[in-house]
Amino acid sequence: LNSICSTNGVLVSMTTDISENQNEIIVAAQPNPFDENATVFFFQQTEQRVTIAIIDILGKEIQIANAIYPAGNNSINLSADALKLAKGVYIFKISSDKYTASLRLVKY
């Protein structure tokens, strides 16, 4: 991992012995809050199988996908009508064999 920091106007760059998590998944949604549709973007370092689900406030889980996604940027479109989502707060959960990420979504 490369580390860059600035102190007193001096820019220092060095390589550390810390390795980046190769299984980490980064997730974001747009728009959030949403009304009809939302697009969830996720990034992963390696190709891997991921399970994608939405969980409502009562804990009911709706599985959206269980597939192998390539390394890099990916996205999935959510339709409130198709998923029969009422107004409220949901947890978008994406998980692989080694990592789980979640994101709060608000349907208005």
Secondary structure as a PSIPRED ss2 file (coil, helix, strand):
# PSIPRED VFORMAT (PSIPRED V4.0)

   1 L C   1.000  0.000  0.000
   2 N E   0.000  0.000  1.000
   3 S E   0.000  0.000  1.000
   4 I E   0.000  0.000  1.000
   5 C E   0.000  0.000  1.000
   6 S E   0.000  0.000  1.000
   7 T E   0.000  0.000  1.000
   8 N C   1.000  0.000  0.000
   9 G C   1.000  0.000  0.000
  10 V E   0.000  0.000  1.000
  11 L E   0.000  0.000  1.000
  12 V E   0.000  0.000  1.000
  13 S E   0.000  0.000  1.000
  14 M E   0.000  0.000  1.000
  15 T E   0.000  0.000  1.000
  16 T C   1.000  0.000  0.000
  17 D C   1.000  0.000  0.000
  18 I C   1.000  0.000  0.000
  19 S C   1.000  0.000  0.000
  20 E C   1.000  0.000  0.000
  21 N C   1.000  0.000  0.000
  22 Q C   1.000  0.000  0.000
  23 N C   1.000  0.000  0.000
  24 E C   1.000  0.000  0.000
  25 I E   0.000  0.000  1.000
  26 I E   0.000  0.000  1.000
  27 V E   0.000  0.000  1.000
  28 A E   0.000  0.000  1.000
  29 A E   0.000  0.000  1.000
  30 Q E   0.000  0.000  1.000
  31 P C   1.000  0.000  0.000
  32 N C   1.000  0.000  0.000
  33 P C   1.000  0.000  0.000
  34 F E   0.000  0.000  1.000
  35 D C   1.000  0.000  0.000
  36 E C   1.000  0.000  0.000
  37 N E   0.000  0.000  1.000
  38 A E   0.000  0.000  1.000
  39 T E   0.000  0.000  1.000
  40 V E   0.000  0.000  1.000
  41 F E   0.000  0.000  1.000
  42 F E   0.000  0.000  1.000
  43 F E   0.000  0.000  1.000
  44 Q E   0.000  0.000  1.000
  45 Q C   1.000  0.000  0.000
  46 T C   1.000  0.000  0.000
  47 E C   1.000  0.000  0.000
  48 Q E   0.000  0.000  1.000
  49 R E   0.000  0.000  1.000
  50 V E   0.000  0.000  1.000
  51 T E   0.000  0.000  1.000
  52 I E   0.000  0.000  1.000
  53 A E   0.000  0.000  1.000
  54 I E   0.000  0.000  1.000
  55 I E   0.000  0.000  1.000
  56 D C   1.000  0.000  0.000
  57 I C   1.000  0.000  0.000
  58 L C   1.000  0.000  0.000
  59 G C   1.000  0.000  0.000
  60 K C   1.000  0.000  0.000
  61 E E   0.000  0.000  1.000
  62 I E   0.000  0.000  1.000
  63 Q E   0.000  0.000  1.000
  64 I E   0.000  0.000  1.000
  65 A E   0.000  0.000  1.000
  66 N E   0.000  0.000  1.000
  67 A E   0.000  0.000  1.000
  68 I E   0.000  0.000  1.000
  69 Y E   0.000  0.000  1.000
  70 P C   1.000  0.000  0.000
  71 A C   1.000  0.000  0.000
  72 G E   0.000  0.000  1.000
  73 N E   0.000  0.000  1.000
  74 N E   0.000  0.000  1.000
  75 S E   0.000  0.000  1.000
  76 I E   0.000  0.000  1.000
  77 N E   0.000  0.000  1.000
  78 L E   0.000  0.000  1.000
  79 S E   0.000  0.000  1.000
  80 A H   0.000  1.000  0.000
  81 D H   0.000  1.000  0.000
  82 A H   0.000  1.000  0.000
  83 L H   0.000  1.000  0.000
  84 K C   1.000  0.000  0.000
  85 L C   1.000  0.000  0.000
  86 A C   1.000  0.000  0.000
  87 K C   1.000  0.000  0.000
  88 G E   0.000  0.000  1.000
  89 V E   0.000  0.000  1.000
  90 Y E   0.000  0.000  1.000
  91 I E   0.000  0.000  1.000
  92 F E   0.000  0.000  1.000
  93 K E   0.000  0.000  1.000
  94 I E   0.000  0.000  1.000
  95 S E   0.000  0.000  1.000
  96 S C   1.000  0.000  0.000
  97 D C   1.000  0.000  0.000
  98 K C   1.000  0.000  0.000
  99 Y C   1.000  0.000  0.000
 100 T E   0.000  0.000  1.000
 101 A E   0.000  0.000  1.000
 102 S E   0.000  0.000  1.000
 103 L E   0.000  0.000  1.000
 104 R E   0.000  0.000  1.000
 105 L E   0.000  0.000  1.000
 106 V E   0.000  0.000  1.000
 107 K E   0.000  0.000  1.000
 108 Y C   1.000  0.000  0.000
